[in-house]
Amino acid sequence: MTTMTMMICCVQRCPATPAPVLLSLTVLSLFLFISPVIGWRPWPHQKINASDLEFGGSKKYEGSSEFVHLKYHMGPVFTANITVHTIWYGTWQKAQKRIIREFINSISAVHSKPPAVSGWWKTVQLYTDQTGANISRSVRLGPEKNDRFYSHGKTLTRLSIQSVIKSAVTARTRPMPISPKSGLYLLLTSDDVYVQDFCGQVCGFHYFTFPSIVGFTLPYAWVGNSAKQCPGTCAYPFAVPDYIPGLKPLKSPNGDIGVDGMISVIGHEIAELATNPLVNAWYAGPDPVFPVEIADLCEGIYGTGGGGSYTGQLLNGHDGATYNMNGIRRRFLVQWVWNHVVNYCTGPNALDQ
């Protein structure tokens, strides 16, 4: 999953770094060369990687169909009803949880005012498996787990993230359900938790757990709250980097810069998990070690005309807040995803719809 030269990583990717791909013992050597699935954000020190050389510096391709060759590699996708199991790691306010829960619930909401989050998900639904079955329309919240005592500390590595998930599914009391085929495990870390490569390379990423660590192969995503560590990078455009003088932040729609910044990253990761849960389904590029997925291709694009440092045409509320989609009761800013039918980035707020 990662805005002015920015990123909204979500599973996965930062502008110049692909997403970290984790593997079991056989794959651990490969892990050394993998980066998480990231998004586009204003990273102060960007480096060029293999996928950037192939797809260009920003990996944003609204209308550039001749350069993007997204392919299906015959792996499974989420065709069964999707259940999101959230692990709240660290200290979370009730209001923060409500914002994130409503976004996830809005994915399947049928009566939201357009442009709606559910309209955004319709692009994800266009993707199919090898039988022709489409990705499920149904995305719902499942049982959650709170880890308010930081059971694995306040500093996590990519591999220790999997240990947090293991603790949730093997807990003595109310263990989180194990559902490899339709369960999506979403680990969210609070603003005082440091995660490997957070802020410097990623704002979030997705992969799958190793049986050697967790006991099961479970598709998961991690997204961090950047409010205290790097809001100018991972909560852009609701916060801006200090090194870009004169740039003014936009007003967030729900009054919480860190959480409003997380929403697009969460959407990025969920969309890519649904279409590429085991990193062998839908992606562009010749190498699964550096997959460029449906949200990576549109990183930084939130409206018509988006690309480069321009977010595209957005909506402004009467309260001055900026957003591009409506949920059940709230408004959100969510990046677009790649539509393989028309071969460009699409979203429900497009001006040509």
C-alpha positions as CSV (number, residue, x, y, z in Angstrom):
1,M,0.0,0.0,0.0
2,T,1.5,5.4,-0.2
3,T,0.5,12.5,-1.1
4,M,2.1,15.8,-2.3
5,T,4.8,13.4,-3.1
6,M,2.7,11.6,-0.5
7,M,1.5,8.3,0.5
8,I,-1.3,6.6,1.9
9,C,0.1,3.2,2.6
10,C,-2.2,0.7,3.2
11,V,-1.4,-2.6,2.6
12,Q,0.4,-1.5,1.1
13,R,2.8,0.7,-0.4
14,C,4.8,3.8,-0.2
15,P,5.7,5.8,-3.3
16,A,9.1,4.5,-3.6
17,T,9.1,1.3,-1.7
18,P,7.1,-1.8,-2.5
19,A,5.3,-3.7,0.3
20,P,7.0,-6.1,2.6
21,V,6.2,-9.6,1.9
22,L,6.7,-12.1,4.7
23,L,7.2,-15.8,4.4
24,S,7.9,-18.9,6.5
25,L,11.3,-20.5,7.0
26,T,11.7,-21.3,3.4
27,V,10.6,-17.8,2.6
28,L,12.5,-16.0,5.3
29,S,15.5,-15.6,3.0
30,L,13.1,-14.1,0.5
31,F,11.7,-11.8,3.2
32,L,15.0,-9.9,3.3
33,F,14.3,-8.6,-0.2
34,I,10.7,-7.9,0.1
35,S,9.0,-4.6,1.0
36,P,5.4,-4.3,2.3
37,V,2.5,-3.5,0.1
38,I,2.3,0.2,0.5
39,G,0.8,3.5,-0.6
40,W,1.8,7.0,-1.8
41,R,2.7,9.8,0.7
42,P,5.1,12.7,1.0
43,W,8.2,10.8,2.0
44,P,11.1,13.1,2.6
45,H,13.8,10.8,1.3
46,Q,12.5,8.6,-1.5
47,K,14.5,5.8,-3.1
48,I,13.9,4.1,-6.4
49,N,12.9,0.5,-6.4
50,A,12.3,-2.1,-9.0
51,S,8.5,-1.6,-9.4
52,D,9.1,2.2,-9.7
53,L,11.4,1.7,-12.6
54,E,8.8,-0.4,-14.4
55,F,5.7,1.6,-13.5
56,G,7.2,5.1,-13.1
57,G,7.9,7.2,-10.1
58,S,4.5,7.7,-8.7
59,K,2.6,4.5,-9.8
60,K,-0.5,6.6,-10.4
61,Y,-2.1,5.9,-13.7
62,E,-5.5,7.6,-14.1
63,G,-6.1,7.1,-17.8
64,S,-2.8,5.5,-18.7
65,S,-4.1,2.1,-19.7
66,E,-1.4,1.4,-22.2
67,F,1.3,1.2,-19.5
68,V,-0.5,-0.9,-16.9
69,H,-0.8,-4.7,-17.3
70,L,-2.7,-5.9,-14.3
71,K,-3.0,-9.7,-14.5
72,Y,-4.7,-12.5,-12.7
73,H,-2.3,-15.1,-11.5
74,M,-4.9,-17.8,-10.6
75,G,-4.8,-17.4,-6.9
76,P,-7.8,-17.2,-4.6
77,V,-9.7,-14.0,-3.9
78,F,-12.4,-13.2,-1.4
79,T,-15.6,-14.4,-3.1
80,A,-17.3,-15.5,0.2
81,N,-18.8,-12.9,2.5
82,I,-15.9,-11.0,4.1
83,T,-15.6,-10.7,7.8
84,V,-13.2,-8.1,9.2
85,H,-11.7,-9.1,12.6
86,T,-10.1,-6.0,14.2
87,I,-7.3,-6.1,16.7
88,W,-7.1,-2.8,18.6
89,Y,-3.5,-2.8,19.8
90,G,-2.7,-0.1,22.4
91,T,-4.8,2.7,23.7
92,W,-7.9,3.7,21.6
93,Q,-10.6,6.1,22.4
94,K,-14.2,5.0,21.9
95,A,-14.8,7.8,19.4
96,Q,-11.8,6.6,17.3
97,K,-13.2,3.1,17.1
98,R,-16.6,4.4,16.1
99,I,-15.1,6.2,13.0
100,I,-13.2,3.1,11.8
101,R,-16.1,0.7,12.5
102,E,-18.5,2.9,10.5
103,F,-16.1,3.0,7.5
104,I,-16.0,-0.8,7.4
105,N,-19.7,-1.1,7.9
106,S,-20.3,1.5,5.1
107,I,-18.6,-0.8,2.5
108,S,-21.8,-2.9,2.3
109,A,-24.3,-0.2,3.2
110,V,-26.9,0.2,0.5
111,H,-28.6,3.5,1.5
112,S,-25.6,5.8,1.9
113,K,-25.9,9.1,0.1
114,P,-23.8,9.2,-3.1
115,P,-21.0,9.3,-3.7
116,A,-20.8,6.4,-1.3
117,V,-18.2,4.1,0.1
118,S,-20.3,1.2,-1.2
119,G,-20.0,2.7,-4.6
120,W,-16.2,2.6,-4.2
121,W,-16.3,-1.0,-3.3
122,K,-18.2,-1.8,-6.6
123,T,-14.9,-1.4,-8.4
124,V,-13.3,-4.0,-6.2
125,Q,-16.3,-6.3,-6.8
126,L,-15.4,-6.4,-10.5
127,Y,-12.5,-8.7,-9.8
128,T,-13.0,-12.5,-10.0
129,D,-11.4,-15.8,-9.3
130,Q,-10.7,-18.5,-11.9
131,T,-14.3,-19.7,-11.8
132,G,-15.6,-16.3,-12.7
133,A,-17.0,-15.6,-9.2
134,N,-16.8,-12.0,-8.2
135,I,-15.4,-10.6,-5.0
136,S,-18.2,-10.5,-2.4
137,R,-20.4,-7.4,-1.9
138,S,-20.7,-8.2,1.8
139,V,-18.1,-6.8,4.1
140,R,-19.0,-6.9,7.8
141,L,-17.4,-6.5,11.2
142,G,-16.7,-9.7,13.1
143,P,-15.5,-10.3,16.7
144,E,-12.8,-7.9,17.8
145,K,-9.9,-8.1,20.2
146,N,-8.5,-5.4,22.5
147,D,-4.8,-5.5,23.4
148,R,-4.8,-2.4,25.6
149,F,-1.8,-3.6,27.7
150,Y,0.6,-3.7,24.7
151,S,1.2,-7.5,25.3
152,H,4.1,-7.5,22.7
153,G,5.5,-4.1,23.7
154,K,5.3,-0.7,22.1
155,T,7.8,-1.5,19.4
156,L,6.8,-4.1,16.8
157,T,8.6,-5.7,13.9
158,R,6.9,-7.1,10.8
159,L,7.2,-10.6,12.3
160,S,6.1,-9.7,15.8
161,I,2.9,-8.3,14.2
162,Q,2.1,-11.9,13.4
163,S,2.7,-12.8,17.0
164,V,0.1,-10.2,18.0
165,I,-2.4,-11.9,15.7
166,K,-1.4,-15.3,17.1
167,S,-2.2,-14.0,20.6
168,A,-5.6,-12.9,19.4
169,V,-6.6,-16.2,17.8
170,T,-5.2,-18.4,20.6
171,A,-6.4,-16.3,23.6
172,R,-7.7,-18.3,26.6
173,T,-10.8,-16.1,26.8
174,R,-12.8,-15.2,23.7
175,P,-10.2,-16.1,21.1
176,M,-10.7,-14.5,17.7
177,P,-12.4,-16.9,15.2
178,I,-10.1,-18.6,12.7
179,S,-11.4,-18.1,9.1
180,P,-8.7,-18.5,6.4
181,K,-11.2,-18.2,3.5
182,S,-13.4,-15.3,4.4
183,G,-11.7,-13.7,7.4
184,L,-9.7,-10.6,7.1
185,Y,-7.5,-9.8,10.1
186,L,-7.0,-6.0,10.7
187,L,-4.3,-5.0,13.2
188,L,-4.5,-1.4,14.2
189,T,-1.8,0.2,16.3
190,S,-2.4,3.3,18.4
191,D,-0.3,6.5,18.0
192,D,2.2,5.5,20.7
193,V,3.3,2.2,19.0
194,Y,6.4,2.1,16.9
195,V,6.3,-0.4,14.0
196,Q,9.2,-1.4,11.8
197,D,9.5,1.0,8.8
198,F,6.4,3.0,9.9
199,C,6.6,6.6,8.7
200,G,9.9,6.0,6.9
201,Q,8.6,3.5,4.3
202,V,5.1,2.5,5.0
203,C,1.8,3.7,6.6
204,G,0.3,0.2,6.4
205,F,0.7,-3.1,4.6
206,H,-0.9,-6.5,4.1
207,Y,0.3,-10.1,3.8
208,F,-0.6,-13.5,5.3
209,T,0.5,-15.2,8.5
210,F,3.0,-18.0,8.5
211,P,1.8,-21.3,10.0
212,S,5.2,-21.6,11.7
213,I,4.3,-18.5,13.7
214,V,0.5,-18.3,14.0
215,G,-0.4,-21.9,13.2
216,F,-2.6,-20.8,10.2
217,T,-2.4,-18.9,7.0
218,L,-4.6,-15.9,7.6
219,P,-4.7,-12.8,5.3
220,Y,-4.0,-9.8,7.4
221,A,-3.3,-6.1,7.2
222,W,-1.6,-3.6,9.6
223,V,-2.3,0.1,9.7
224,G,-0.8,2.5,12.3
225,N,-2.2,5.8,13.7
226,S,0.4,8.4,12.7
227,A,-0.9,11.3,14.7
228,K,2.1,11.6,17.0
229,Q,4.8,10.1,14.7
230,C,4.4,11.3,11.2
231,P,1.0,12.9,10.4
232,G,2.5,14.9,7.6
233,T,3.3,11.7,5.8
234,C,0.6,9.2,6.8
235,A,-2.3,11.5,7.5
236,Y,-1.8,13.7,4.4
237,P,-3.6,15.9,3.3
238,F,-5.1,16.5,6.8
239,A,-1.5,17.2,8.0
240,V,1.4,18.4,5.8
241,P,5.2,17.8,6.0
242,D,7.3,20.5,7.6
243,Y,9.7,20.4,4.6
244,I,7.0,21.7,2.2
245,P,6.7,25.4,3.1
246,G,3.4,27.2,2.5
247,L,1.3,24.0,2.1
248,K,-1.9,24.1,4.2
249,P,-3.6,21.0,5.5
250,L,-7.2,20.2,4.7
251,K,-9.8,19.9,7.4
252,S,-10.5,16.3,8.3
253,P,-14.2,15.1,8.0
254,N,-14.4,13.5,11.5
255,G,-12.2,15.8,13.5
256,D,-9.4,13.3,14.2
257,I,-6.4,13.7,11.9
258,G,-4.7,10.5,12.8
259,V,-7.8,8.3,12.4
260,D,-9.1,10.2,9.3
261,G,-5.7,9.6,7.8
262,M,-5.9,5.9,8.6
263,I,-9.3,5.4,6.8
264,S,-7.8,5.6,3.3
265,V,-5.0,3.3,4.3
266,I,-7.4,0.8,5.7
267,G,-9.5,1.0,2.5
268,H,-6.3,0.5,0.4
269,E,-5.3,-2.6,2.3
270,I,-8.8,-4.2,2.4
271,A,-9.2,-3.7,-1.3
272,E,-5.8,-5.3,-2.0
273,L,-6.4,-8.2,0.5
274,A,-9.7,-8.9,-1.2
275,T,-8.1,-9.1,-4.7
276,N,-4.7,-10.5,-3.7
277,P,-4.9,-12.2,-0.2
278,L,-2.0,-14.7,-0.7
279,V,0.0,-12.5,-3.1
280,N,-0.8,-14.8,-6.1
281,A,-4.0,-13.4,-7.5
282,W,-4.4,-9.8,-9.0
283,Y,-1.3,-7.7,-9.4
284,A,0.9,-6.0,-12.0
285,G,4.5,-6.7,-12.6
286,P,6.5,-9.8,-13.3
287,D,7.6,-10.5,-9.8
288,P,5.3,-11.4,-6.8
289,V,8.1,-10.2,-4.5
290,F,7.3,-6.7,-5.7
291,P,3.6,-6.8,-6.5
292,V,1.9,-3.6,-7.7
293,E,-1.8,-4.1,-6.7
294,I,-5.1,-2.4,-7.5
295,A,-4.7,0.3,-4.8
296,D,-1.0,0.9,-5.4
297,L,-1.8,1.9,-9.0
298,C,-4.0,4.7,-7.8
299,E,-2.1,5.9,-4.7
300,G,-2.7,9.6,-4.2
301,I,-5.8,9.8,-6.5
302,Y,-9.0,10.8,-4.7
303,G,-10.9,12.4,-7.5
304,T,-11.1,13.3,-11.2
305,G,-7.8,14.7,-12.5
306,G,-5.8,13.2,-9.6
307,G,-2.1,12.3,-10.1
308,G,1.3,13.5,-9.0
309,S,0.9,15.8,-6.1
310,Y,-2.7,16.7,-7.0
311,T,-5.4,14.7,-5.2
312,G,-8.1,15.4,-7.8
313,Q,-11.5,17.0,-7.4
314,L,-12.8,16.6,-3.9
315,L,-15.9,17.6,-2.0
316,N,-16.1,20.3,0.7
317,G,-18.7,20.3,3.4
318,H,-20.5,23.3,4.9
319,D,-18.2,22.9,7.9
320,G,-15.1,23.2,5.7
321,A,-14.2,19.6,5.9
322,T,-12.8,17.8,2.8
323,Y,-14.0,14.3,1.8
324,N,-14.9,12.3,-1.3
325,M,-17.3,9.6,-0.1
326,N,-20.2,9.3,2.3
327,G,-20.6,6.5,4.7
328,I,-23.7,5.5,6.7
329,R,-23.6,8.7,8.8
330,R,-20.1,10.0,8.3
331,R,-17.9,11.3,5.5
332,F,-14.5,9.9,4.5
333,L,-11.6,10.6,2.2
334,V,-10.6,7.3,0.4
335,Q,-8.3,6.8,-2.5
336,W,-9.5,5.3,-5.7
337,V,-8.7,1.8,-7.0
338,W,-7.8,0.4,-10.4
339,N,-10.7,-0.7,-12.6
340,H,-9.4,-3.4,-14.8
341,V,-12.4,-3.3,-17.1
342,V,-11.8,0.3,-18.2
343,N,-8.1,0.3,-17.4
344,Y,-7.9,3.4,-15.2
345,C,-8.5,4.5,-11.6
346,T,-12.2,5.0,-10.7
347,G,-14.2,6.2,-7.7
348,P,-17.8,7.0,-7.0
349,N,-17.1,10.7,-7.0
350,A,-15.8,10.8,-10.5
351,L,-17.1,13.8,-12.5
352,D,-17.8,11.8,-15.6
353,Q,-20.2,9.4,-14.0
